[in-house]
Amino acid sequence: MTNNRPIPPRKPTPPQPINEPVTQNSFKPYKLIPLSNKTPQRKHPVGQDRYKSQLLSGKLCLKLTVKTSTFVASGVVVMGSDLSSRTKNIPLVKVAVGKDEKLIIPGSSLKGVIRSTYEAITLSCLCKTKANREAIPNGYKECNDKQKLCPACQVFGAMGWQGLISFNDAIADEIKPSIGFMPSLHNPRPKRDGYYLNGKVAGRKFYYHAIKPVDKGQQQGIPVQQAGNELTFSTQLQFMNLTKAELGTLLIVLGQDKNNNFALKVGGGKPIGMGTMIVELTKIERCNDLKNRYLDYCYSENDFLAGDKLKQYIQELIQASHNEKLVQIDALKELKEIWKYPTTREAPQDMY
Ligand SMILES: [Zn+2]
């Protein structure tokens, strides 16, 4: 007998418990902003049936600058050759929302991110959550009484109740085609324990910014038509019957507070570092002359603020938000920690 029998295959090691191993690479690309111990304070909404002279109405002119590639899916996938001559060698491309060859960030996408941020830094109800109803903490159920609305529902609207601000689509300032890459991401896992505390929703989830999105590498994924770095978009946001504190809180959300600089996160690919945009408020148009406002659709040209006067006014509004304690200082600190920009954070490579 010789001793050259093949070595039996080594027994596979038993599977390790999948208990969220804490390694350098498995840090989460998001953080929860905890819900306050205090519950949303609901009150009668001011309404939009007429302009109220003691409240603020007008328009914010905004410029958005893409800092990490941003993709808002249109739901359409085309052959690269159908899109442009530059992409003719790419078999399939997911198409972004656009119009006349220019990319668009739909008003609804902007409203979504701005609303959820406003909710997180005010004492507002949990709207549009995927969590089970039973998991919503006491007092945080979505507003359903039109006579009593939380701070966010007052401004953004509630079921059957129109809000006080409206969003236009943001349109790219130039035609600048850019093809990126979107890996296959995990589906969101709303049942993950980390979202809950004693069986109740613990907070609202926000993704960190990253220096740049993950590269294609070896990952499975699909090419996407994206808004590339430094592409700018312009848009306008109309508001009516807001208090100074409400408009101030909106400006904090838009990153206009010099003590709380942050960028927004828009569109798909948030876990892998996509969708970072900074907002610049270029002009506020106010309609002080309400009589003319009813007679004339256009605001008179001399009724706007820009430059230093605008900066001063922004501070005044933000101060009002703090004075009236509309913005919750703890939640704002959390948001600043997550969304501060610029960042030194790397997108996690093995997230998906
Ligand atoms: Zn509400």
Boltz pocket constraint, residues with backbone or C-beta under 6 A from the ligand:
constraints:
  - pocket:
      binder: B
      contacts: [[A, 124], [A, 125], [A, 126], [A, 127], [A, 141], [A, 142], [A, 143], [A, 149], [A, 150], [A, 151], [A, 152], [A, 153], [A, 154], [A, 158]]
      max_distance: 6.0
